[in-house]
Amino acid sequence: MIEIDKELCTDCGWCVTDCPGNCIIKRDGEVFFKYPDFCIECGHCAAGCPVEAVSVLNYSHDEIWNLAPEDYVVDPEKLQNLFRFRRSVRIYRKQEVEPEKLEAVLQAGRYSPTGGNRQGLRYIVLRGQLEEIKIKVITFLNEMAGSWDENNILYGYKEKLMDNYRKFLSKGVDRLFYKAPLVIIIAGTEGLPGEIIDGALAASRMELLASAMGLGVCFIGFFKFAADMDPSLTEKIGLQKKEQVILAMTLGYPGVKYFRTVNRKALNVTYL
Ligand SMILES: Cc1cc2nc3c(=O)[nH]c(=O)nc-3n(C[C@H](O)[C@H](O)[C@H](O)COP(=O)(O)O)c2cc1C
């Protein structure tokens, strides 16, 4: 829902041209918010209004920032370097993540685009219960792997998962969360394929911001696998009935330094 302040509005019609739902129309030279049912509250009208006549209702206006280009333009070369240089981090320092950095990483997820501006993602941060949940997942994965035969699609991971469990019990080696001080779980609505994409986009932005702040991340697909299979785990992390885990990611200060980028398969692209 949006509101147009007619005292300020000059009826320039800019908002009409950019509204993705075509909810705003111009008739007889005057701009109207005509089709509220089609409004996805994306905020474009408010962000681009030259005279700040538009506001999105039910959202905090304190969060609207007027930024100058020097505050948001990023050097593309540096950004490309970051894309190539970032690595999944599997060694962490024993150092807590500052609350404001954790908050910034979560906000990066929150500000990611979502299909239809759905904004349905939820974040669960494992801190105090991290060890308890880690043991539960490592144990569950060991039990699952023990039951797999060659026909199982994950058979290739069988030995690894069972070895992870043994090494965890005997030496405290953590090959699930790599002793990271924090794990962020991204959750979304079950049965909404679009929300999996939303979650993946959010995860990617969170990782890049974390890298830019000197933090490290590793996505943990095995946590999602366990959560999809073990209802006691989803209950433990407080997942609601219609929610699913989309992805989990570790977060902490890297205890590893890389000096160069890595190889990748050649770009696979078709131009039509
Ligand atoms: C969806 C997804 C799930 C992943 N799950 C795991 C995991 O469970 N454990 C792990 O150590 N790494 C995991 N990774 C990290 C990948 O192994 C890693 O991204 C890949 O080997 C490339 O290395 P790089 O991230 O350093 O470029 C996952 C990555 C993605 C994108």
Ligand as a Chemical Component Dictionary entry (heavy atoms), coordinates in Angstrom:
data_LIG
# 
_chem_comp.id                   LIG 
_chem_comp.type                 NON-POLYMER 
_chem_comp.pdbx_formal_charge   0 
_chem_comp.three_letter_code    LIG 
# 
loop_
_chem_comp_atom.comp_id 
_chem_comp_atom.atom_id 
_chem_comp_atom.alt_atom_id 
_chem_comp_atom.type_symbol 
_chem_comp_atom.charge 
_chem_comp_atom.model_Cartn_x 
_chem_comp_atom.model_Cartn_y 
_chem_comp_atom.model_Cartn_z 
_chem_comp_atom.pdbx_ordinal 
LIG C1  C1  C 0 24.537 -25.079 -1.930 1  
LIG C2  C2  C 0 25.919 -25.334 -1.370 2  
LIG C3  C3  C 0 26.083 -26.281 -0.376 3  
LIG C4  C4  C 0 27.349 -26.531 0.165  4  
LIG N1  N1  N 0 27.486 -27.426 1.193  5  
LIG C5  C5  C 0 28.691 -27.611 1.767  6  
LIG C6  C6  C 0 28.839 -28.454 2.924  7  
LIG O1  O1  O 0 27.883 -29.047 3.426  8  
LIG N2  N2  N 0 30.084 -28.579 3.474  9  
LIG C7  C7  C 0 31.175 -27.925 2.949  10 
LIG O2  O2  O 0 32.274 -28.080 3.493  11 
LIG N3  N3  N 0 31.061 -27.115 1.864  12 
LIG C8  C8  C 0 29.856 -26.933 1.275  13 
LIG N4  N4  N 0 29.723 -26.069 0.215  14 
LIG C9  C9  C 0 30.895 -25.361 -0.303 15 
LIG C10 C10 C 0 31.351 -25.901 -1.690 16 
LIG O3  O3  O 0 31.999 -27.133 -1.496 17 
LIG C11 C11 C 0 32.286 -24.857 -2.317 18 
LIG O4  O4  O 0 31.535 -23.705 -2.610 19 
LIG C12 C12 C 0 32.952 -25.338 -3.590 20 
LIG O5  O5  O 0 33.796 -26.424 -3.322 21 
LIG C13 C13 C 0 33.784 -24.246 -4.250 22 
LIG O6  O6  O 0 34.764 -23.729 -3.360 23 
LIG P1  P1  P 0 34.786 -22.167 -3.023 24 
LIG O7  O7  O 0 33.475 -21.829 -2.382 25 
LIG O8  O8  O 0 35.929 -21.973 -2.074 26 
LIG O9  O9  O 0 34.959 -21.421 -4.306 27 
LIG C14 C14 C 0 28.478 -25.824 -0.332 28 
LIG C15 C15 C 0 28.288 -24.861 -1.331 29 
LIG C16 C16 C 0 27.040 -24.606 -1.836 30 
LIG C17 C17 C 0 26.876 -23.541 -2.890 31 
# 
loop_
_chem_comp_bond.comp_id 
_chem_comp_bond.atom_id_1 
_chem_comp_bond.atom_id_2 
_chem_comp_bond.value_order 
_chem_comp_bond.pdbx_ordinal 
LIG C1  C2  SING 1  
LIG C2  C3  SING 2  
LIG C2  C16 DOUB 3  
LIG C3  C4  DOUB 4  
LIG C4  N1  SING 5  
LIG C4  C14 SING 6  
LIG N1  C5  DOUB 7  
LIG C5  C6  SING 8  
LIG C5  C8  SING 9  
LIG C6  O1  DOUB 10 
LIG C6  N2  SING 11 
LIG N2  C7  SING 12 
LIG C7  O2  DOUB 13 
LIG C7  N3  SING 14 
LIG N3  C8  DOUB 15 
LIG C8  N4  SING 16 
LIG N4  C9  SING 17 
LIG N4  C14 SING 18 
LIG C9  C10 SING 19 
LIG C10 O3  SING 20 
LIG C10 C11 SING 21 
LIG C11 O4  SING 22 
LIG C11 C12 SING 23 
LIG C12 O5  SING 24 
LIG C12 C13 SING 25 
LIG C13 O6  SING 26 
LIG O6  P1  SING 27 
LIG P1  O7  DOUB 28 
LIG P1  O8  SING 29 
LIG P1  O9  SING 30 
LIG C14 C15 DOUB 31 
LIG C15 C16 SING 32 
LIG C16 C17 SING 33 
# 
